[in-house]
């Protein structure tokens, strides 16, 4: 079927192209549409719709090709630096070391422990297991007192303490450490009088007033 409709001359009964307004054979003016004109109009409409559909598909394909991520060896590389496994089952991780946001190493935030400066917060001497808030004690001759340090610290343990026990007057009482850590000691009265019990922890010294009586 021709894409151009034909019409039949009403005078000479001959067919000619529907594009002409007069019959080329007898010169008669065309009176109306040719009998194939309606079929030709439908064909033109279908052809126009087909062309439009093809154009839309071509544009959509071009957009997908431009915006699709690069694919190589079955791995798709995304902007986030993570590759999706390809058909062969392999995986990989891609990161750009030159990127200023690239981390030096991947750390679990729950494993992070903030640094704490080691420090002794408080220290006191227990006499027979009891504290002396006024730092004053009295003992009778012949009675030895077990002593123990109670230390509250931050970021330190027993191995970090350097402890020294001392009597200001050994004629009144004497004191010696009774274990390897230095946290425990024993105080023994020597004579009637008053002296100071000095305890030094990591260079810091504090005193207790001790009185020995009969």
ChimeraX attribute file (.defattr): number of C-alpha atoms within 10 A of each C-alpha:
attribute: neighborCount
match mode: 1-to-1
recipient: residues
	/A:1	7
	/A:2	7
	/A:3	12
	/A:4	15
	/A:5	19
	/A:6	19
	/A:7	23
	/A:8	20
	/A:9	22
	/A:10	14
	/A:11	13
	/A:12	12
	/A:13	12
	/A:14	13
	/A:15	15
	/A:16	18
	/A:17	15
	/A:18	20
	/A:19	11
	/A:20	12
	/A:21	15
	/A:22	16
	/A:23	22
	/A:24	14
	/A:25	13
	/A:26	12
	/A:27	12
	/A:28	14
	/A:29	14
	/A:30	17
	/A:31	12
	/A:32	13
	/A:33	13
	/A:34	20
	/A:35	13
	/A:36	17
	/A:37	17
	/A:38	12
	/A:39	14
	/A:40	18
	/A:41	14
	/A:42	11
	/A:43	14
	/A:44	14
	/A:45	10
	/A:46	12
	/A:47	11
	/A:48	11
	/A:49	12
	/A:50	11
	/A:51	10
	/A:52	12
	/A:53	10
	/A:54	11
	/A:55	12
	/A:56	10
	/A:57	11
	/A:58	11
	/A:59	10
	/A:60	11
	/A:61	11
	/A:62	10
	/A:63	11
	/A:64	10
	/A:65	10
	/A:66	9
	/A:67	8
	/A:68	10
	/A:69	12
	/A:70	11
	/A:71	12
	/A:72	9
	/A:73	9
	/A:74	15
	/A:75	19
	/A:76	17
	/A:77	18
	/A:78	14
	/A:79	9
	/A:80	9
	/A:81	12
	/A:82	15
	/A:83	19
	/A:84	16
	/A:85	14
	/A:86	15
	/A:87	9
	/A:88	9
	/A:89	9
	/A:90	12
	/A:91	13
	/A:92	13
	/A:93	10
	/A:94	12
	/A:95	13
	/A:96	9
	/A:97	10
	/A:98	7
	/A:99	8
	/A:100	7
	/A:101	8
	/A:102	11
	/A:103	10
	/A:104	7
	/A:105	6
	/A:106	7
	/A:107	9
	/A:108	7
	/A:109	7
	/A:110	6
	/A:111	7
	/A:112	8
	/A:113	7
	/A:114	6
	/A:115	7
	/A:116	9
	/A:117	9
	/A:118	12
	/A:119	11
	/A:120	16
	/A:121	9
	/A:122	9
	/A:123	14
	/A:124	19
	/A:125	22
	/A:126	17
	/A:127	16
	/A:128	11
	/A:129	13
	/A:130	11
	/A:131	16
	/A:132	13
	/A:133	10
	/A:134	8
	/A:135	14
	/A:136	14
	/A:137	13
	/A:138	11
	/A:139	18
	/A:140	16
	/A:141	16
	/A:142	13
	/A:143	12
	/A:144	17
	/A:145	18
	/A:146	17
	/A:147	22
	/A:148	21
	/A:149	19
	/A:150	15
	/A:151	17
	/A:152	13
	/A:153	14
	/A:154	12
	/A:155	11
	/A:156	14
	/A:157	11
	/A:158	11
	/A:159	8
	/A:160	12
	/A:161	17
	/A:162	14
	/A:163	18
	/A:164	17
	/A:165	20
	/A:166	18
	/A:167	20
	/A:168	16
	/A:169	15
	/A:170	15
	/A:171	14
	/A:172	21
	/A:173	26
	/A:174	20
	/A:175	20
	/A:176	16
	/A:177	19
	/A:178	15
	/A:179	10
	/A:180	7
	/A:181	13
	/A:182	19
	/A:183	21
	/A:184	19
	/A:185	18
	/A:186	17
	/A:187	22
	/A:188	20
	/A:189	23
	/A:190	18
	/A:191	19
	/A:192	16
	/A:193	15
	/A:194	17
	/A:195	20
	/A:196	19
	/A:197	22
	/A:198	16
	/A:199	20
	/A:200	15
	/A:201	19
	/A:202	11
	/A:203	10
	/A:204	10
	/A:205	12
	/A:206	13
	/A:207	18
	/A:208	19
	/A:209	15
	/A:210	20
	/A:211	19
	/A:212	21
	/A:213	14
	/A:214	9
